[in-house]
Amino acid sequence: MSRIRTHHLPALVLVAATAVLGACGADDDPSAADLPPGEVERSEPTVVAIERSRYEPRSVTVPAGAEVTFRNLDPAVHTVTSPEGGTPFDSGDLGEGEELVVRLEEPGTYEYLCEIHPTMRGTVVVE
């Protein structure tokens, strides 16, 4: 049988009190609440930068219903365009500092390219 020495008792009480108080309020986090039916939890924004004549990152994976922002940081004009017959999104010409925001609802793989620089290509995977 182990015994607790009384001169360690104040330290043990302090440790126990800290543990109990630290756990208080853990259920008060609003992100832990259940969402109503049909609501999708929104995560951090997904940003694809256009810089140095490439998409960065070249491929991203997002949940269904998420928004993806394509932001042109290049001094050159670029586009974010679905290939012919692909998912219909087309930014038109994006100058430096301009962006396109798309919301992708259906799971799948969405390819895109720059019509001005067709070797620039990327993919969004929606789960």
N, C-alpha and C positions, 0 to 999 in steps of 0.2 A: 504494500500500500504506500503510495507516495504522499508526502506531506508538503504543504506550502509553508514556507518560512514566513513569519509575520513581517519581517523587515522588507520582503518583496511584495507584500500585499498592496501598498499604495501604487506601485508600478503596474501590477496586474489590473487593478481597478481602472487606472488611466488607460491602459491598452484596451480593455473591454469596453469602456465608455466611448473611446474613439472609434472602435469598430461598429458599435451600435449607431452612433451618431452619423458616421459616414454612410451607413446603409439607408438612413432616413431620407426620404424624398426620391429614392430611385424610381418609384412608380409615378412620380410627378412629371416625368419627361413626356412632352406632348408627342414626340415621334414614336413613342411606344404604344400610343393609343391605336385601337383598331380603326381602320378606315371604313367609311360607309360602302355598301355594295356598289361596284362599278367605278369606284375612285381608284386612281393609280397613284402610288407614292412617288413623288418627284424627287429625283436625286440631284446631285450637283450637276450644273450645266456641262454638257459635252461640247468642247470647242475644238474645231479643226482649223488650225492656222494655215494660211497660204503665205509661204515665205520662201525666198530663194528658188522660186519657180517649182515648188512642190507642196503637196498637202502634208501637214504634220499634225498628228500621226496619219499615216497613210491608211490605216484601217482602225475603226473603232467598233466596239460592241456596246449596245444600249438596250434597255428594256423597251418593250412595246409601249408606245405613247410618249416616249421621251423626245425632247427637242435636241436637235444638233445645230450648232451655230458654226457657219463657215465664215471666217474673218480674214479679209485680205490685208496682210501686213507688208506686202510687196509694193514697190513703186510702180510696177507694171500692172496693167489691167488683166484680170483673169475671169473665168466663169466657173460655175459649179453646175454641171449639166448631166442629166441622165443620158446614156447612150440611146440611140434611136431604138424605139420599141421597149425601152426600159421604164422604170418608175418615173412618173412625170414630175420632175422638178428642174427648173432652169433659172439660174440667178440673173441671166443677162450679164452685161459687163459690170464687174465689180472693181471700182477704183480703190486705191490705197485707203484703208480705214473703213471701207464699206463691208457689209456682211449680209448673209442670207441665213435665215432661221427656218428649219423644216421640222415638222413633227411627223414621225413615222409610226403609224398605228399597227401595221400588219407585220408579223414576223417574216423574216426573209433576209436575203442579201441584196443590198442596193449598191450598184456600181455607179460611179460618176467620173467625169473627166473635165478638163478645161478645153473648150472648143478652140481657143486661140493657140494653146500649146497641148496638142493631143497626147503627148507622151506623159503629161501629168494625169495620173489616175489614182482613184481611191475607192474605198469600200466602207459601207456602214452595214453592220450585221445587227439585225433587230431580233431579240429573243422573246 
